[in-house]
Amino acid sequence: FSGKDKNINLFLKWISGKDNTDDPNPAFSVFTSGMKSFKGWATGTKITVYSYDDFKKMKVPYLILIGDKDPIYKRGTHNQLVDKYKKINPNITCELVNGTHGFPIQQSEDTNERLVSFFLNK
């Protein structure tokens, strides 16, 4: 990787916790291609971040899955975060998943089972 591609690989390494340069998982190839062609960052695309007040007001069932090694959250606070979400609204189901921020790729079968179970039981 070089230039922009190198930055993409650094991002993938950070998000997944490993070097993905030669990863045979096709999801990483698709994600890498998407990162190379996505223009949203340059055009000012905004990502919605919900506040705890927003979560308190939600009236529909809501599933939050958090990777237990997700680098976005301070190390050692993942369980506290799950407990916090569970307490702020009875409509929220919050679970800790084995993996980093990339757990849907790392633990795809487990993630799919959790999603299907959530939708079938709500």
C-alpha positions as CSV (number, residue, x, y, z in Angstrom):
1,F,0.0,0.0,0.0
2,S,1.1,3.5,-0.6
3,G,-0.3,7.0,-0.2
4,K,-4.1,6.9,0.2
5,D,-4.1,3.1,0.1
6,K,-1.6,3.1,3.0
7,N,-3.9,5.3,5.1
8,I,-6.8,3.0,4.3
9,N,-4.8,0.0,5.5
10,L,-3.8,1.9,8.7
11,F,-7.5,2.6,9.3
12,L,-8.4,-1.0,8.7
13,K,-5.7,-2.1,11.1
14,W,-6.9,0.3,13.8
15,I,-10.5,-0.7,13.4
16,S,-10.0,-4.5,13.2
17,G,-7.0,-4.9,15.4
18,K,-4.9,-6.6,12.8
19,D,-2.9,-6.1,9.6
20,N,-5.4,-6.7,6.7
21,T,-2.9,-6.4,3.8
22,D,-3.3,-10.0,2.8
23,D,-6.6,-10.9,4.5
24,P,-8.5,-13.4,2.4
25,N,-11.8,-12.2,3.8
26,P,-13.7,-10.7,0.9
27,A,-15.4,-8.3,3.2
28,F,-12.1,-6.4,3.7
29,S,-11.6,-6.2,-0.1
30,V,-15.1,-4.7,-0.5
31,F,-14.6,-2.3,2.4
32,T,-11.2,-1.2,1.1
33,S,-12.7,-0.6,-2.4
34,G,-15.5,1.4,-0.8
35,M,-13.0,3.5,1.2
36,K,-11.0,4.3,-1.9
37,S,-14.0,5.5,-3.9
38,F,-16.1,7.2,-1.1
39,K,-16.1,10.9,-1.6
40,G,-18.4,11.8,1.4
41,W,-15.6,12.9,3.7
42,A,-14.4,15.5,1.1
43,T,-18.0,16.7,0.4
44,G,-18.9,17.4,4.0
45,T,-21.1,14.3,4.5
46,K,-22.3,14.4,8.2
47,I,-22.6,11.4,10.4
48,T,-25.4,11.5,13.0
49,V,-24.2,10.9,16.5
50,Y,-27.0,10.3,19.0
51,S,-26.7,11.8,22.4
52,Y,-27.8,9.9,25.6
53,D,-30.8,12.3,25.6
54,D,-31.7,11.0,22.1
55,F,-31.5,7.4,23.3
56,K,-33.7,8.2,26.4
57,K,-36.5,9.4,24.0
58,M,-36.5,6.4,21.7
59,K,-39.8,4.6,21.7
60,V,-38.9,1.7,19.4
61,P,-36.7,-1.4,20.2
62,Y,-33.1,-0.5,19.6
63,L,-30.1,-2.9,19.4
64,I,-26.6,-1.7,20.2
65,L,-23.7,-4.1,19.8
66,I,-20.3,-3.0,21.2
67,G,-17.0,-4.8,20.4
68,D,-15.3,-5.6,23.7
69,K,-11.9,-4.5,22.1
70,D,-13.4,-1.5,20.2
71,P,-10.6,1.2,20.1
72,I,-13.2,4.0,19.9
73,Y,-14.0,3.5,23.6
74,K,-11.5,3.9,26.5
75,R,-10.0,0.6,27.4
76,G,-11.8,-1.1,30.2
77,T,-15.0,0.9,29.9
78,H,-16.9,-1.4,27.5
79,N,-18.9,-3.2,30.2
80,Q,-19.8,0.1,31.9
81,L,-21.0,1.5,28.6
82,V,-23.3,-1.6,28.0
83,D,-24.7,-1.1,31.6
84,K,-25.3,2.6,30.9
85,Y,-27.3,2.0,27.7
86,K,-29.4,-0.7,29.4
87,K,-30.3,1.7,32.2
88,I,-31.3,4.8,30.2
89,N,-34.1,3.2,28.2
90,P,-36.0,-0.1,28.5
91,N,-36.3,-0.2,24.7
92,I,-32.5,-0.5,24.3
93,T,-30.9,-3.9,24.1
94,C,-27.2,-3.5,24.4
95,E,-24.7,-6.3,24.2
96,L,-21.0,-6.8,24.3
97,V,-19.5,-8.7,21.3
98,N,-16.1,-10.4,21.0
99,G,-14.1,-8.1,18.7
100,T,-13.0,-4.6,17.8
101,H,-15.1,-2.0,15.9
102,G,-14.9,-4.4,13.0
103,F,-16.8,-7.2,14.9
104,P,-19.5,-7.5,12.2
105,I,-16.8,-8.8,9.9
106,Q,-14.7,-10.6,12.5
107,Q,-17.7,-12.3,14.1
108,S,-20.2,-12.3,11.2
109,E,-22.1,-15.5,12.2
110,D,-22.5,-14.3,15.8
111,T,-23.5,-10.8,14.7
112,N,-26.1,-12.3,12.2
113,E,-27.5,-14.5,15.0
114,R,-27.9,-11.6,17.3
115,L,-29.6,-9.5,14.7
116,V,-32.0,-12.2,13.7
117,S,-32.8,-13.0,17.3
118,F,-33.4,-9.3,18.1
119,F,-35.8,-8.8,15.1
120,L,-37.7,-12.0,15.7
121,N,-38.2,-11.3,19.4
122,K,-39.2,-7.6,19.1
